[in-house]
Amino acid sequence: MHTLKRFFSFPLTRTLAALGFTLLLFAGNGLAAIEVGEVSYSRGVLTGQPEGASPRLKGKGQSISQGETLSTGKRSFAIIKLNDGTRMTLRPNTVFRVDELNTNAGEESGLLSLLKGGFRAITGSISKKLHNAFKVRTTVATIGIRGTEFDARLCTDTDCNDEETQLTQNSVADEALKSNAIARVVRLRGNARASSQAGKARALRVGATIFEQERLNTGINSYLVVAFNDESRMTLISNSEMVIREHKYVPDKPEENSGFLEFVRGGLRFLSGAIGKLNNEAFRVATPVATIGIRGTGFDLLCSGQCDGSDMFARVWDGAIMLNTETDSLLLNNNQAAVMPNSRSKPRIVTIPPALESMENTPRPDKVPFKQEWFKSVGAGSKMNAGLYVQVKEGVVAIEGDNVEELLLAKQEAGRVNEAGEFFRLSSIPNFLRYDKYPRPGTVSKRLENLLNLMGEDVEDVTEFQCVVQ
């Protein structure tokens, strides 16, 4: 009996211990959470609920795992940072989840879910590098992110409307900011940028809005196609530069319409729209060597180098243009080409050179269809109905539905998707979005934390979020 006991005791104990350790190790590896970010700041109650687990209170510095559902209380908010650099402020009463975040080179992707409430976001490296790799799913539509800063809210029948009403009644907000976009990028190969009068540059993407006084530049092996709200369109070939000095289009007041472009260098392909067709004198193009009068037309301009130091060629492929130099003028008709060595030379008709014939095989603007929805917008209305609302501060957001084309929103634009899945570009930004009192998800400094802690709002009783492990 004692011999039998001694025979089993030591080996069996070691065997069971080893087996138990192996099982724990296997279970631990199988259930190991994939960390996708961390909490940068939280005020009030923030809970995290990993898949298949109970919710737990979370605070500053704690990690966020893939598949974990984050929830904020009714008077709480949190700022989180994801591994690709995306930063988000989760507003009160928000339910949010990181379904997938992969930052491995060549495999980058991100998929988030907004189930309730709203957030303010500054996106990170994935959406800046890849066109369709980063998305946010909501209950009514999907948001495609293209390197941007934007706000999103899932509104009920009452919450956003109550905020909008209160802002209006208390006269906190002035007239809602209206988009002053005059044009939109509709095609792009390579890279292009727009610069303001102050010199602030931004990279352009398909769907980006263009404003008056902006300077447009294209890079090497690139081209840019821009559509204006009067249906005029232009293509800039590689290494080109253009300034939109003026563009005013009032459909029901043609006498107020005007357009003035300054072509600096490179190559331009242009198709005139309503402004030039309704009033020839209302639209003109300036170049370093000539001023071009529009006759309701399509034409190309090309300089072999800087336009003020080399020959500039012009070709008409529809209608006619008037070339006006300091010394002479020339009417150039359809299928004709001309050269202008400098501003003091007389324009002369020439055989179309190969470079002007091909224009680097870039799209002729009349071959790019114009879509009214690029500029069509509606008022938000007197009541903020239930649905998804999105405001873009920088970059481009594409709202995607199941059975409709995507709605592109760019800087200073807002859109709405109702519960039936109908998309609307809003003519102005609703005040509840424009004047959101919760902070943008920038770098959280100690000073900012102190300021946030002085907000003085009560937080809910944390006992409603506590759970007992059985």
KENU-6332 format. One record per residue (C-alpha): residue in one letter; z negated, x negated, y negated. Coordinates in steps of 0.1 Angstrom, whole numbers, plus 5000, padded with zeros to 4 digits. Each point is the difference from the previous one (the first is absolute). Example, Ala and Ser with C-alpha at 12.3 -4.5 7.8 and 13.67 -1.06 7.14 Angstrom:
BEGIN
A492248775045 S500749864966 
***
This chain:
BEGIN
M500050005000 H499049734976 T503049795011 L502450304993 K498450054966 R500449644991 F503650015012 F501050294976 S497849964970 F501349694982 P503850035007 L500050384994 T498149974967 R502549734988 T502950205012 L499050324983 A499249824968 A503449835000 L501750335008 G498150174972 F500949734975 T503750025011 L500050384995 L498449984966 L502549734990 F502950215012 A498750314983 G499449804968 N503549865000 G501550345007 L498050164972 A500349724975 A500850144966 I502949864980 E498849934965 V502550104973 G497949974969 E496650044983 V498150204976 S500049844965 Y497750254983 S498550345008 R498050244979 G498350295017 V500850085036 L502849835020 T500250045037 G502249845026 Q500850165034 P501849775025 E502150175026 G497850165026 A496749924982 S497650174977 P500249964962 R497849734984 L499149924964 K502049724985 G499449774970 K501449714981 G501249715021 Q500350195032 S503249985020 I502550285006 S501550035035 Q503550135009 G499850375008 E496750054982 T499750314979 L498349954966 S498450294982 T498550024965 G497450264989 K500650264974 R498649784972 S500949665015 F502849754999 A500849675016 I502449704993 I501549845031 K502249695005 L502449985030 N501149675016 D503450004983 G498450014966 T500450384995 R497150144979 M499050364999 T497550224983 L499050295022 R499050304979 P497250255007 N500550235030 T502749785015 V500749955037 F502249695006 R501149795030 V501849675006 D502150085030 E501849675001 L500049674980 N501949705014 T500349694978 N501649775026 A503149834987 G503150195011 E497950305012 E498650134967 S499350374998 G497550244987 L499350375007 L497150184982 S499050375001 L498650204971 L498550315017 K498150134970 G499249914964 G501849724982 F500249634992 R501249754974 A501949715015 I501449664991 T502149895030 G500149665016 S502449765015 I501650225027 S501550264977 K501149734976 K502049815027 L501350295021 H501850324989 N498750255025 A497149835018 F497150154982 K499350385000 V497350254993 R500050335020 T498650314986 T499850365012 V503150104980 A502249694996 T500249635006 I499849744972 G502249695003 I498749724980 R502249734985 G497749764983 T498350214974 E496950144983 F499550385004 D497650285004 A500150285026 R498050325002 L500050285026 C499050304980 T498550325012 D500650334982 T497149934976 D498949644996 C502949844981 N500550324980 D496450004990 E500249644988 E503250074980 T498550314984 Q496849814990 L502049724984 T502150244980 Q497050224989 N498049694989 S503049854982 V499349685018 A503749945006 D502850014976 E503650105009 A500849885035 L502149695001 K503650085005 S502449785018 N502549834977 A502249875028 I503749994990 A501449855032 R499249925036 V500949725024 V502250165027 R501349695019 L498849655002 R500949695019 G498049684997 N497750004970 A499950134964 R497450044973 A499450194968 S498349854970 S498350194971 Q500449904964 A496649825003 G501549795028 K498050165029 A502349995030 R499950225031 A502049985033 L502350295005 R500350215032 V502250295009 G498550304983 A498549804971 T500350164966 I501649824970 F499050054964 E501449944966 Q499949654986 E499749845034 R502049695010 L501550005035 N500749695020 T501549945034 G499549705022 I502349785021 N501950195027 S498750334986 Y501350324984 L498350304983 V501350354996 V498350224974 A500650374993 F499250154966 N498850354993 D503450104984 E501749915033 S501349664987 R499749725025 M500349624999 T500149715025 L498749664990 I501449725022 S498049685008 N498649784972 S500550284974 E498050114971 M500150334980 V497750164974 I499750374996 R499650024962 E500350384997 H500550305023 K499250354987 Y501450305020 V499250364989 P502250225022 D499950314977 K500349794967 P503049775005 E499949904963 E496749825006 N501449805029 S500549624997 G500349695022 F500149634992 L500249735027 E500049624994 F501849805027 V498849644999 R501649825030 G501350035035 G501950315011 L499750374992 R501750305015 F499550324980 L500850375003 S499350214969 G498150335003 A499450304978 I499149804968 G503349814999 K502050305011 L498650254975 N500149764971 N502049685001 E498349864970 A496650055014 F500249735027 R500949644997 V499649675018 A499349674981 T500949665014 P499849654985 V503850014993 A500950374994 T498750354996 I501450255024 G500850364991 I499850255028 R502850265005 G498450185030 T500849735025 G499349755027 F500349624994 D498949665011 L498949704979 L499749645014 C499149664985 S500549685020 G496849874984 Q498050094969 C502150264982 D499549824967 G501449685014 S502950095023 D502850265003 M499050365005 F502350225020 A500250384998 R501850245024 V500350384999 W500350205032 D499650344984 G500750124965 A500149754972 I497849784978 M500349854966 L499349624997 N498949914965 T499549634990 E499349864966 T503749964993 D501950265020 S499950315023 L501850095032 L500350335018 L499749925038 N501450275022 N499650095037 N501049725024 Q500249744972 A497949684995 A499449784970 V498349674991 M497949914969 P499249634997 N497650064971 S499050244973 R502649864976 S503050025024 K502450295003 P499650185034 R503249965021 I501250185031 V500249795032 T500650045037 I496950115017 P498349675014 P498750005036 A496349984989 L500450314978 E501950185027 S497249955026 M496849994978 E498349845030 N500850315020 T497250194984 P500150384999 R502150164973 P497650244983 D502350315004 K499749945037 V496250054999 P499250375002 F497750144972 K497150225011 Q498450244976 E496749985018 W499649644988 F499150144966 K499250375006 S496350084993 V497850314996 G496850064981 A496849985019 G499250364990 S496850154987 K498450005034 M499649695023 N500950165033 A499049855034 G502149715013 L500549634996 Y500249854965 V501149644994 Q500049794968 V501749664998 K498849744976 E502249705012 G502749965026 V501650285021 V498750265024 A502150215023 I498650335011 E501650095033 G500250345017 D501350135033 N503150184989 V500849884964 E501149684984 E497349774987 L498750054965 L499949664981 L497349964974 A499849704978 K497949874971 Q498650284978 E501250275023 A498150265021 G501050245028 R498650295020 V500550135035 N498850355007 E498550125033 A503550135010 G501349644997 E502150064968 F500449694978 F499950004962 R500349724974 L497650094972 S501249974964 S496549884989 I497049855017 P497250265006 N496849914981 F497850005031 L502149715013 R500549834966 Y496450004991 D498349945033 K496549874993 Y499749805032 P500849634996 R503349845009 P499549785031 G500349674981 T497849705006 V496450125003 S497849764979 K496350024997 R500450134964 L502250285013 E497550095026 N497250024974 L502250224978 L500850235030 N496350025008 L499350144965 M502350305006 G496850205006 E501450255025 D497750135027 V501049935036 E499550235030 D497249995025 V501049745026 T498250195027 E503150235005 F501949695012 Q497449875023 C500450025037 V497849955031 V501349795029 Q499250195032 
***
